[in-house]
Amino acid sequence: MDAKDEIKQKLSVEEVIGDYLELKRAGRNFKASSPFSSERTPSFMVSPEKQIWHDFSSNKGGDMFSFIMEVEGVDFREALEILAKKANVDLTSFHKKGDGERTKLKKRMQLATSDAVLYYHLCLSKYAPALNYIKTDRHFTSQTIRTWQLGYSPEDGTSLYHFLKKRGYTEKELSSAGLITKRRGSWSDMFRGRIMIPLSDGQGNTVGFTARLLKKDDNAPKYFNTPQTMLYDKGRQVFGLHHAKEAVRKLDMAVIVEGNLDVIASHQADVRNVVAAAGTAMTADHLRSLSRLSLNVRLAFDADNAGLNATERAIAIAQTVGVDLKVVTMPDGIKDPDELIQSDAKMWNKQIEQASDAVTWILHRYESQYDKSSAEGKRQLSGKALEVISGLKDPVEREHHIRSLAKNLDISISSLVAKLQLNKKPLVPKKPHKVQAIAADSKKYEDDFLAVNMFFTEVRDSLSVVKNATLSTPDRESVKSALLSLTPGSLVSLDTLHKLNINQDYGKILLLTAEEKYASWTPADIMAEAMALARRIVTKRVVQSKNELTEAIRLAEEAGNFQKAAELLDNYQQLLKGE
């Protein structure tokens, strides 16, 4: 992994652009006024899912690096330095001399972690107490154990170390991956006597482990994770995402639980849009990762004080990220999702469906903590409640909760509004970041043509019209060739884009263009648009060819090369016949 990839792992495109422009939600995307023109209607789009931006007014777009280059007027190296500083990435470790070594080390760490998964998985099958806990106590099936690659770390403390050493790994590789550590001057396994739950990134690559203590020990933590490594970033790791993302997209909703084993139990019960924050406090980065798949998030934390406090913190974070947050409550007597699933799996699904608005949930919680009959209680309750209400961006939602609070406290709405204004911190409005205007792209209709053909398989017959017309840029021509090579009906999506030999950012921009411009069009209108754009491409190409031949004929005649001029004139006449 190079510095660019490292920065992209730590920053999101909406986070970077949000420092320059006032972004507003527009479905799954964000919208803003273009910094490159004086448009009145916002046409600058940011896609968190695709991690790209596109300015429809200037037809510019790309990733976070291209945005910084455009908006700051810098080259790639300078953009890299700006974003590295923001992401807290040390570029000195990526100097060319050491870049290959770092990449090699990271690859070896990945391989060693994958081998550790297989080793722990094998150990589980050979150690009856661990297997009994997984199957009898947790009620996981053999299929679930295989799917999630659950394992067991032996108590001796060195067996994994010796196993991986025999496979050729060095102490540096194993310690960098968080698999071994030094105890009393000798290398030993990081984990011992624990149920091992592999942690994977969004693509299913193992990056670390959550380890659960098998035998009760008051002096040892019940759970602990792999330490922070080049592979594992606990503040961004969403457990189960690679198994859940298809269901999250399909159901347009993600459910976050506290425990990794809760996630596995839910998936086994066929409720698959469930993830966890991988054994750490939920962060804005966790929610940003999920918001790329769905803006609807449900929290189902444990019903103890720690779970309730975590829910409270999450509500504040959700306001900054812009997701629609609801809270799943456990029935009386049930402490966590796993217990509910073991008791009644259908009830788990029902509780998710009946999730309550997060702000309403937290306000009700506050009401149970204060004495509403006393002036002091009303003062404290209103103060806590207004802290939450003031963070709401929707004025209608804000007014709804103010009215409800006023009714519950038996006080006037005006007094709450006055207190809200009194406590409100002055906001410094973000000024639109204006840069040097960019000339409009006269060939953007070629992008529209490629976008509709990429997104709508039923219009691909229009590609045959432009088969012999060369498009204006190598990227455009590359996409045209890729689309012509597809079998009829082949879908192109974010997940399949990598299979096409094209510029990936440009392909994402085309998908975004199709979604934004044509998603609401009827099939007949889209077909008409595709054919009209195809004819325009051919016509423009003929005009351009005429102009090129006319100029070539003039130059040949001026040079006295009349034979070449005659040949070019013949080509010109053939072009006229083909119109």
Secondary structure, 3 states (H helix, E strand, C coil): CCHHHHHHHHCCHHHHHCCCCCCEEECCEEEECCCCCCCCCCCEEEECCCCEEEECCCCEEECHHHHHHHHHCCCHHHHHHHHHHHHCCCHHHHCHHHHHHHHHHHHHHHHHHHHHHHHHHHHHHHCHHHHHHHHHHCCCCHHHHHHHCCEEECCCCCHHHHHHHHCCCCHHHHHHCCCEEEECCEEEECCCCEEEEEEECCCCCEEEEEEEECCCCCCCCCEEECCCCCCCCCCCCCECHHHHHHHHHHHCCEEEECCHHHHHHHHHCCCCCEEECCCCCCCHHHHHHHHCCCCEEEEECCCCHHHHHHHHHHHHHHHHHCCEEEECCCCCCCCCHHHHHHHCHHHHHHHHHCCEEHHHHHHHHHHCCCCCCCHHHHHHHHHHHHHHHCCCCCHHHHHHHHHHHHHHHCCCHHHHHHHHHHHCCCCCCCCCCCCCCCCCCCCHHHHHHHHHHHHCHHHHHHHHHHCCCCCCCHHHHHHHHHHHHCCCCCCCCCCCHHHCCCCHHHHHHHHHHHHHHHCCCCHHHHHHHHHHHHHHHHHHHHHHHHHHHHHHHHHHHHCCCHHHHHHHHHHHHHHHHHC
